[in-house]
């Protein structure tokens, strides 16, 4: 019994307790079922004019409509991509090159996804873009006053993610987007971690561009989308045919788009049906169980309230996160730290928040999801507590 009456993916049946949903989610069996006919029967090119094209074309349009409905957009504003990184690239490079400015100004923030930060570096190197990286506070949040001070007449685009993948910190997107618009700049929001976990409406947030990622919401890897507000001009990411509003040429991957659409339909029901509250209760129970057994040693990283309902990032005094997880193969989770030639370095996200290296290296990212249960949480907490006690 999974606790939420959704079919259990076969891959979860006999493995470790899975607490790495922010890295990737299992494909929901209902999503796989929706995709299957488009991997077998409905093989036609949706751009062709014969009967074999009709069902792929209809399914593609339906998938686009479902993604649009999930984020409060219109169908024609959804552009399918192959990944969140590609969607970020299309938004960032597309806006900078379409601006026509000799030295366009871009603003982002220190804990943004590498897909954004590395593209910013490339645009500086290749196109002379000027990039401002805003600091974050101790909770990992951007201060609106810092953005206001950085904006100028040459600012083309501001990019701030909705939720951090390590701490779950929720940025004040609507306030930041409004500031960007005062200077005529576009606002992009990487919502890979937020869509499907909390309500996201592009109109309420006031964003011009927004990234949606399938494998963060129970669709397969390789399925993603970029919301592009009507009237926003972007340079294409792939040139050629007219697919995806001319922004991404190439015959559409109908099966993956259908999977993303099916996942969006399920997520839309879950978000309003109590799933976030159920998962938040499990997350808090996990935190409380750890803190009670290890008094004074467990420290929350990131905001206590303004964070994703499924994300718990904690440091435990006296342990290294990667060593602790290596000692508990019964749990699948992650740390955020990087390993180069056997040397572990602290998470850039946590160091940007001002955490000392020792605390950052002690961090665990425990992220829950659709099939997390009370039994899972109790077992994971007890296993971590036992492993910590002997260190």
C-alpha positions, 0 to 999 in steps of 0.5 A: 500500500503506497498510502496515496492509492496511486500505482507503484512504479516497478522500480520502487518495489524492492529497492532502497527507500527513495528520498531523492525526488528532487534529482529525478522522479520515477515515471508514473505508470499512468504516464507510461501507459499514456505514452505507449501507443505513441511508441507503437501504433501512432508513428506518423509525423504530426506535420504530414497531411495524411491519416497517419499524422492525425492522431500524433497531431491531436495528441501533441496539441492535447499535451501542450494544452495540459501543460498550459493548464497546469501553469495558467498559460495558453496552449500556444505559449508552450514550447516543448524542449528536450530538457530544462537546461535546453529550455533555460538556454532558449530563454536566456540566449534567445532573449539576449540575442533577440534584444539586438543590444551590443552589450546586453545586461543580464541579472541572475542570482548565486544559487541559480541552476548551472544551466543558467550560470554557465550560459551566462558565462558563455554569453559574456565570452561569445557575445559581450553580455554583462552579467550581474550575479546577485547574492542571497541571504542566509536562507538562500533568498534574493533580496528585492532591494538588491535586484532593484539596485542592479537593474538599469536601462540596459537590462534585458533579462532577469533570471531567478528560479522558483525553488532551489533544488537543494534547500527548497527555498521559494523565491519571491518571484512576483515581487522580483518580476514586477521590479524587472518590468519597471525597467522594461526587462523580461523575467525568466523563472526556472520552475523545474522544482516547483511545478507539480509540487506547489501551485504555479500560475504564470499570470499571478507570478508575472513571469515572461518565461518559465521552465517546466521539466518532466522528470521532476514531475513523474514524466520521462527524462527528455521531456520539458517545456518553456512557457513563452509569453505571447509577444516575447521575441526569442532567437531560436535554439534550433534552426530549420522547420517551423516546429514549436513556433519556429523556436526549436526546429525538428520533428516533435517527439510526440511520445515524450510530449504526451508523457509530459502532458499526462504528468501535468494532468495528474499534477494539476489534480494532486496540487489542489487535492492535498498532496503537498500537505501530505508530503509536508507532514511526512517531511516534518515528521522526518525532521522531528524524528532526527532532531529528537534523537540527535538533540542539538546536532541537526541544523536546518539549511534554508528557510523553515517555512518558505520552501517546497513541501517535499524538501528537507536539507539538514546538516548533522554535527560531526558527520560528513554527508557523503560518508553517512549516505555511503554507510546506509545503502538502505536509503537513496538520497544526496548531499549537494556536495561535489567530488573531484578526484576523491576530494569532496567540496561543499555545495555552492548553494550552501556556501553562497548562503554563508554556511561554514564548510564543515556544516555544508559538508555535513548536509543531507538533501532528503526529498520526498515524493508521490510514493513516500510513506510513513513507514519509509520515513520512520525507517529512513530516520531510524537508519540515519540515527543509528548510523550517526550514533556510531560515528 
